[in-house]
Amino acid sequence: MTKTHPIVGGTESGNYHEEGQDLAFVTINEHYDRVSHSPTLVVKGINQTTPPGSPSLGDAYLLASSSCTGDWTGQEKKVAVWYDGWWFRTMAIGEVFTDISAGYVYVKQTDVPAYSQIYP
């Protein structure tokens, strides 16, 4: 059975590799997960402090600059993405992202969570 990646899709290049194959499936799957949110980052909310109770595969959030709780403690100012657990990464200055909860496109300006709305 093939597990389809929620962002890359169900094409042949977008399917997860499974245990028992001759490939390094974990490394390949982690690569799919990480590149699926770059360079077109789409988040479900910005300045979030508390992880959602039941995240779905591929859900991404932009964390607040302080007071993050639960699994997000100590991960302030990062992007949190759910793939069978939370993965964190730092946004680059100048990185463009979309907040689907508000319907806006932003660009990151500085090291602190400072964003400029660029659309609409």
C-alpha positions in Angstrom: 0.0 0.0 0.0 1.3 3.4 -0.9 0.9 6.4 1.3 0.3 9.6 -0.7 2.0 12.8 0.4 -0.6 15.5 1.4 1.2 18.4 -0.4 3.4 16.9 -3.1 0.4 14.8 -4.2 -0.3 11.3 -5.5 1.9 11.3 -8.6 4.6 8.7 -8.9 7.2 11.2 -7.6 5.0 12.2 -4.7 4.4 8.8 -3.1 6.1 7.8 0.1 8.5 4.9 0.0 7.7 2.1 2.4 9.6 -0.1 4.7 11.0 -3.2 3.1 12.0 -1.4 -0.1 15.7 -1.3 -1.0 15.7 2.5 -0.7 16.5 4.5 2.4 12.8 5.2 2.8 13.0 7.3 5.9 15.5 9.8 4.4 13.4 10.1 1.2 10.2 10.5 3.1 11.7 13.2 5.4 13.0 15.0 2.3 9.5 15.0 0.7 8.1 16.4 3.9 10.6 19.2 4.2 10.6 20.3 0.6 6.8 20.3 0.4 6.7 23.5 2.5 9.5 25.3 0.6 9.5 27.7 -1.2 5.7 28.0 -1.1 5.0 27.9 2.6 1.3 27.9 3.5 0.4 28.1 7.2 -2.9 27.7 9.0 -2.1 30.6 11.4 0.6 33.0 12.5 1.8 34.0 16.0 0.5 30.8 17.4 1.4 29.7 20.9 -0.4 26.4 21.5 -0.3 23.3 19.3 -3.7 22.2 17.9 -5.2 19.1 19.6 -5.5 17.0 16.4 -3.2 18.3 13.7 -3.5 16.8 10.2 -0.5 15.6 8.2 1.2 18.6 6.6 -0.4 21.3 8.8 2.0 24.2 9.3 1.9 27.1 11.8 4.1 30.2 12.3 4.9 30.4 16.0 4.9 33.5 18.2 8.0 35.1 19.5 7.3 34.1 23.1 5.2 31.9 25.4 4.8 28.8 23.2 3.4 25.9 25.2 3.2 22.1 25.0 5.3 20.5 22.2 6.1 24.0 20.9 7.9 25.1 24.1 11.3 26.5 23.2 10.5 26.7 19.5 9.5 30.4 19.4 9.8 32.3 16.1 9.9 29.1 14.0 7.6 27.3 11.6 6.0 24.1 13.1 4.9 21.4 10.6 3.1 18.2 11.6 4.5 15.0 10.1 3.9 12.1 12.6 5.3 14.6 15.1 6.2 18.3 15.1 9.1 19.4 12.9 10.5 22.9 13.3 12.5 25.2 11.0 13.5 28.9 10.9 12.1 31.1 8.2 14.6 33.1 6.1 14.3 36.9 5.9 12.6 37.7 2.7 10.7 34.4 2.7 7.1 34.7 1.3 4.3 32.7 2.9 0.5 32.5 2.8 -1.7 32.5 5.9 -4.8 30.6 4.8 -6.7 31.4 8.0 -6.7 35.1 7.0 -6.2 34.8 3.2 -3.2 37.0 3.1 0.3 36.7 1.7 3.2 38.0 3.8 7.0 38.5 3.5 9.2 38.0 6.6 11.2 41.1 7.4 13.4 40.6 10.4 14.6 38.0 12.9 11.7 38.7 15.2 8.3 37.7 13.8 7.8 40.9 11.7 5.8 40.4 8.5 4.6 42.7 5.8 1.3 41.9 4.1 1.9 41.9 0.3 -1.5 40.6 -0.9 -4.3 41.4 -1.0 
